[in-house]
Every structure is written in structure tokens, then in C-alpha cells.
Amino acid sequence: MGTVMNNTASSPYVGIDVSGAFLDVAIHPTDETFRVANDADAIDQLVVRLSALRPALIVMEATGKLELAVLKALCQARLPAVAVNPRQVRDFARATGRRAKTDRIDALVIAHFGQAVGPVVRPLDDEQTEQLQALVMRRLQLIDMLTAEKNRLKRAHHAARESLRDHIKWLEQQLDVAERDIDGFLRTSPAWRQKEDLLRSVPGIGPTAAATLIGFMPELGSLSRREIAALAGVAPFNADSGNHTGKRHIHGGRAIVRRALYMACVPALRFNPVVRAFYDRLKKAGKPSKVALTACMRKLLIMLNAMVRNLTPWDGSIA
């Protein structure tokens, strides 16, 4: 115990609350806090300052791109930095009775979370993977805009319909371009081509699902079935207490991967005999359609994980 305490004292935990303009930094267990600008020069100075501390872990919330610049700079300096799901930090704050909320308090909570939970540091995506992710995200944005415009067209006054039709036509053209860009970009990497061929050998997995899994689930094939399901957010969690058995539910994980798995399961229920048989078995056992479909998403992901790990294409016998 004395060794652990000494290591903790000499290796502090750092929490960074990220906003567009500032980085609020807290150090646990000393509770020292300070603020720097969220710009290149200030980040360089922060890296130097934190390097001198030799922290055990630096934690920030994954806010959606705002944290990437500082996270990259810290990782390039070989500092142990990780971005975590904000929901985990909020749940931890509630569990520890931290109800107040300011940037400084948030940074302190994040630092304490790092020490108590010890999230695993994962390698950052490389530049090629980030480009693929951007292309896949852009395709999804175009689909969402196209869906919204088509819904508007159904209710639109005749005076607005021509404009809506023109915009829908343009969005459809851009969607074609986006899909060609994704396909062309995947072809630049032999490793990606091999993985895409493996994934698309499965009935139900089309080019979009394959690209999404390659870009947003690079861990595919390197984790256990439980780990990969939890990472995607399709692993069921218990809700039991005493003699009460609650409903299992999923939460967290990577929403974009779940969306791709859902879109893959819809045709898989028609064309993939393994997924179809699994779905029918669950329905006969009385499971609601939504529960059965979620279980199929998990089963499909686990099958894909095993295929990529073993470099084995689909042959209809994987279950």
C-alpha cells in the first residue's frame, strides 16, 4: 500500500475541461487548477508544463473535435492522454456528490475520475483513418439533409416545391460523389481492401457498413467478443436488485457503428441465414422485435470480429 501511495504522490492525475476558447486544467490530488487558451501556442506551453509533472494519466472529455488538438499534442509528446465519454464523467460526478458545475470544478472532477477509474489509453487514429472517418461522416450528413428535404417536400407549399426538388437533386448528386470518394479512398490501402473484402463477404454488409466499420471500429479483430460488443454499445447491461430482475439495456458506445450495424441487419434478416435463424429463435422465445434486432446487431458484430481476427471470409458456417 505504501508503494501505491508513493507512486500516486509522484505521478499526479490531470483533468482538462475543454471549451472552444479555453482549457481548464486540474491536478489530482493537489487540486491545483489553471487556465490556458485553446490555441496552438498555449497548447505547446501546456505540453511542456505537463511533461515536467510526469503525470500518471491525463484525461479529457470527448466533446466532438474540440479536444483533438490538445490530445494529439499530448500524445505526440508521449504523455498518457485519453479522451473519455462525457456520460461516464457525469455519472462519476453524481456518484461522488459533485453537483456544482463550473469549468474549474469540471476539470477537478475529470482529474479525480482519471485517478479512480483509470481509463485505458488507446492509440490515436492515424491521418488516413481520420480522412476516411471524415468522408463517412460527410456521407451521413448528406443522407440526413436529403431525408429532411424529402420530408419537407411532402408538406411544402407549391411555391417552394421547385426549390426543394432542385436541392434534393443536388444532394443526390453529392451523395454519389461522396460514395465514390469513400470507395476510392478505401482502395488506397491494401490492408483496408483486404478487410473490406472480408466484411462484404457477409450477406447484409454493404459498402457503407464496411467503410464505417473500417473507419470507426479499427479495433475489430483485436478484441474479445465482449469487449467489441461493449465498445460498439451493443452489449446488454443488467438491471437487477435483490429478487427483482430488470430489463437488460444497452447504452454508450459508438453511435455511428450501431447505426451501421442496424442498417446492415435489415437486409441480413432477409439474406443472411444465420442472422435470420437467430432472430426467429428470439422471436419464438417471446422477445420484442427491437430486442431481437439489437441482439442480431451484436451477433453480427461478433461474427465480423472473429472473421477479421482469423482472416476468414464468410462461408455460412460462422455462428
N, C-alpha and C positions, 0 to 999 in steps of 0.2 A: 504493500500500500504506500509505503514511503517513497518508493521509486516512482509510482504513478503520480503522486503529488508533486514530486520534484520536476518530472517531465512537464506536467501541466503548468507549473510556475514558470519554467524556462521557455515553454512553447505556447504562447497565447493563441487564442482563437479570435479571429477578426470577422466582424459582420459589416457589410456595406449595404446601405439603403440607397438605391439608385433612382434618380429622377432625371428629367431632361437637362436640368441646369446644374445639379449638384450631386456629389457623392458624400453621404454622411457615413462616417467610419467610426466603429466602436470596437474596443478591445476587451475581451473577457479573459481573466476575471477582474482586471483592474478597473473596468468601467470607464476608461479614458475614451473620450469622443472628440472628433474634429471633423471639419467640413472642407472639401476641396471642390473646385469646379469640375464639371464633367466635360473636359476637353483634353486634347492630346498632351499639351504641356503639363497640365496638372496631374494627369494620369501617369506620365513619366516620373514626376516627382513622387507620386504616391507609391509607385513600384519601388523606388529607391528606399523610401521610408519603411515600407513593409518588409523589404528584403532584410533590413537591419534587425528587424524583430525576430526573424526566423520563426514565423507562425506555424502552428500545427495544422491549421486549416483556415482558409478564407472563404466565407460564404456570402452569397447574394441571392436575391430572388430573381427568377427568370421572368422578367417583365415584358418580354417581347421586343428584343433588339436593343433596348436602351443599355443593357448590361454588357453587350458583346465587346465593345471597345476595351473596357477595363478588364473583362475576363480574358480576352486574348493577350493583352499586355502582361497580365499576371502570369498566365500560363507560359508565355514566351520567356519570361524571366525564371521559369522553373519553380514558381511558387504554387503550393497546393490550393488551387482555387476551384470552386464549383458553384454553379447556379442551380437552385432548388425550386421545387414547386411552391408558389406563394401560399397555397392552401395548407401545406404542411407547417409553414411558419405561423400562420394564423391559428391553426389548431393548437400548436405548441404554446403560443401566447395566451390563449384562453385557458389552457391546462395549468399554466403557471401563474394565473391571476393577473396578467398584464393587460388591463382593459384600456388604459390611456394609449393614445396614438399620436406621436409626432415623428418626424424623420429621425431625430436622435434616439427616441425610445425604440423605434423600429430597428435601427442599427444594433442597439443593445440586445434586443430580442433575437435578432438573427445570429449575433455572435454567440449568445448563450445556447441557441438551437444547435449551432455547429459543434459546441463542446458536448452537449448532452446526447445528440443523435448521431453525430459523426457521419454525415452523408459521404458516399463514395465519390472520389474524384474520378471523372471519366475524361478521356482524351477529347479535345475539341474536334469538331468536324473539319476536314481539310477544305481547301478552297474549291476543289471540284465538287465535293458534296454540297457545299453551300450554294454553288451555282445551280446544281440540279434541284435543290430544295426551292430556290427562288423561281425556277421555271415551273415546278409543280404547283407552288402556291399561286403563281400568276394564272395558271390554267383554272384553278379552283375559283379565283376571283372572277374570272370571265364567266364561268358557269353560273356563279351566284348572281352576277349582273344580268346575264341572259335570262335566268329564271325570273328575276324581279321584273324585267321589262316585258316578258311574255305575260306575266300575271297582270301587269298594268294594262296591257293591250286588251285583255278581256273586259275590262271595266271602263276603258277610255272613251271619252267623247270623240265623235268622228273627226273633230278638228285636230286632235292630237295623234290620230292613228298613223298618219303617213310618217310623222317624225319617229314614232315608236318602231314602225316597220323598218325604216332606214337604219335606225340604231341597232335593231335586232340583227339585220343582215350584216352590218359591220362587225358586231360582236361575234357572229358565227364565223366570219372570215378570220378574225383574230384568234378564235379558238382553234381553227385549223392550223394557223401559223404556230400557235403555242404547242400543239401536239406534235407538229413536225420538228420543232425546236427540241422538245424533250427526247423524241426518238433519235434525232441526230446527235444530241449530246451524249446519250447512253452509248452510242456506237463509238465514241472516242476512247472508251476504256475496255480492254479485253476482259478484265475481271467483271465489270458491270454486264458485259454482253453474256458472259457465262452465267452469271446469277439471274439475269433476265430470262434466259432460255430455260433455266431450271424452274423459275417461278411460273412462267407462262405455259409450261407443260401441264399444269394443274387446271382441269376444267373449272372455269369461273374466274381465273386470274387473267385479266386483260392487260394491255399496255399501261394503262393509267395506274392500276393497282400495283403492278410490278415496279413502275417508276417510283411510286410513293413509298413502297417498302424498301427499295434500294436507297432512296434519299433520306427517309425519316426513321428507318429501323436498321441502321448499319450493324447493330448487334446480332441480327438474325443469323443463326447458325453457331453462335459462340456462347449462348446461354442455355440454361436448363429450361424445360418446358414451363415450369412455374415462374421462373424469372422472366422469360419472354412474355408470358401472359400478363404478369404484373406490370411490366414496362409499357405494354400497349394499353393497359387499363381494361382488360377483359377477364381478369381473374376475380372470381366471386369472393366476397368477404362475409364472414359470419356475423350474425347479429343476435347472439344467444345470451340469455341471462337466467341463471337458475334453471327452473323447469320450462322456461319459455324458449321456444326455438323460433327465431325470427327469420324473415326472408333474407336470402343471400342477395347481395347487390354488388355492383361494380362502381368504381369511382377513380378519378385521377387518370394517370397515363397520358398517352399521346392521342389527342382527339383526331388528328388528321389520319393516323394509322387506323383507328377504329372506323372512321368514315370509309376508308378504302376497303377494309375487311367487310363492312356491311354491303357496300356496292358489289363486292366480289361474291358474297354469299347469295345474293338474289339470283344470279344466273346459275350458281353452283347447286342450288336446290333443284334445278331442272336438269343440269347436265353432269353433275358430279355424283356418282352413285354412292360414294362413301358419305358425303355430307348429307345427301338426301335420306339415306337409311338412318343416319344418326338423328336427323330432325324428326323423321317419322316415329322413331323409337321414343323420343322425348314427348312428342305429342300424345302418343298412346298411353304414356305414363301420367298424363294429365297436366303437363307443363304448359303454361301460356305461350302463345306464339312468340312474343317478344323474348321471353326467357329462353325458349328453344333456339331462336335465331342467334341470340348472344352466345349461347353455348356452341353453336356451329361456327361462329366467328373465332372463338377460342380454339376449337378443334382444327380449323383451317390454318390458323397461325402456327399451332404446334406442329402440324404436318409440314408446313413450309420450313419451319425451323430445323426439323430433322432432315429434310431434303437438302437444304443448303449446307448443313453440317457435314453430311455424308456425301455431298456432291452426287446425289441420286435423283434422276428425273422421275416424274410421276409415272407409275405403271399400274395404278388402280389397286394395288395391294397395301398401300400405306394407310394405316388406320389409327 
